[in-house]
Amino acid sequence: MCRSIKTLRPPVLAEEATEDEIRAAALQYVRKVSGFRAPAAHNQEVFDRAVEAVTAATTELLADLEIRGGGVARKAS
């Protein structure tokens, strides 16, 4: 697990995760998986596509999660 990726859902975050926070987590994930902090020019496009795909998947996940607690189910976002 990449230590710099933080939990992006309540109650860990008091408010909904921002687009910038979600994208930063996606970037850290892609960096960790690829082993590159910054890709070479010939890998830049595929690296950027991966960041966008992880960002989209994370946004969808956070939107669809049900957080249960206190007897009431609620959406994370």
C-alpha positions in Angstrom: 0.0 0.0 0.0 1.3 3.4 -0.9 1.6 5.2 2.4 0.9 8.7 1.0 -2.6 7.6 -0.2 -5.1 8.6 2.4 -8.7 7.4 3.0 -11.0 9.6 1.0 -14.4 8.9 2.6 -16.3 9.9 5.7 -15.8 9.6 8.6 -12.0 9.8 8.0 -12.6 13.0 6.0 -15.0 15.5 7.5 -16.2 16.6 4.1 -16.5 15.0 0.7 -13.1 14.4 -1.1 -12.3 17.0 -3.6 -11.4 16.3 -7.2 -7.8 17.3 -6.5 -7.6 14.9 -3.6 -9.0 12.0 -5.7 -6.6 12.8 -8.6 -3.6 13.0 -6.2 -4.4 9.6 -4.8 -4.8 8.2 -8.3 -1.4 9.7 -9.3 0.2 8.1 -6.3 -1.3 4.8 -7.1 -0.1 4.8 -10.7 3.3 5.9 -9.7 3.5 3.0 -7.2 2.2 0.4 -9.6 4.4 1.6 -12.5 7.5 2.2 -10.5 8.0 5.6 -12.1 7.6 9.0 -10.4 7.6 10.6 -13.8 7.3 8.5 -16.9 9.6 8.9 -19.9 8.2 10.8 -22.8 7.3 7.6 -24.7 5.2 6.5 -21.7 3.6 9.8 -20.8 0.3 9.2 -22.7 -0.3 5.7 -21.2 0.6 7.0 -17.7 -1.8 9.9 -18.0 -4.6 7.6 -19.2 -4.0 5.4 -16.3 -4.3 8.3 -13.8 -7.5 9.4 -15.5 -8.9 5.9 -15.3 -8.1 5.4 -11.6 -9.5 8.9 -10.9 -12.8 8.0 -12.6 -13.0 4.6 -10.8 -12.3 6.2 -7.5 -14.8 9.0 -8.0 -17.5 6.4 -8.9 -16.5 4.2 -5.9 -16.8 7.1 -3.5 -20.1 8.2 -5.0 -21.6 4.7 -4.7 -20.4 3.6 -1.3 -22.9 3.4 1.5 -21.4 4.4 4.9 -23.3 2.8 7.8 -23.1 4.1 11.3 -25.4 5.4 13.9 -28.2 3.3 12.6 -28.5 5.3 9.4 -27.1 4.3 6.0 -25.8 7.2 3.9 -24.0 7.7 0.7 -20.3 8.8 1.1 -20.7 11.7 -1.2 
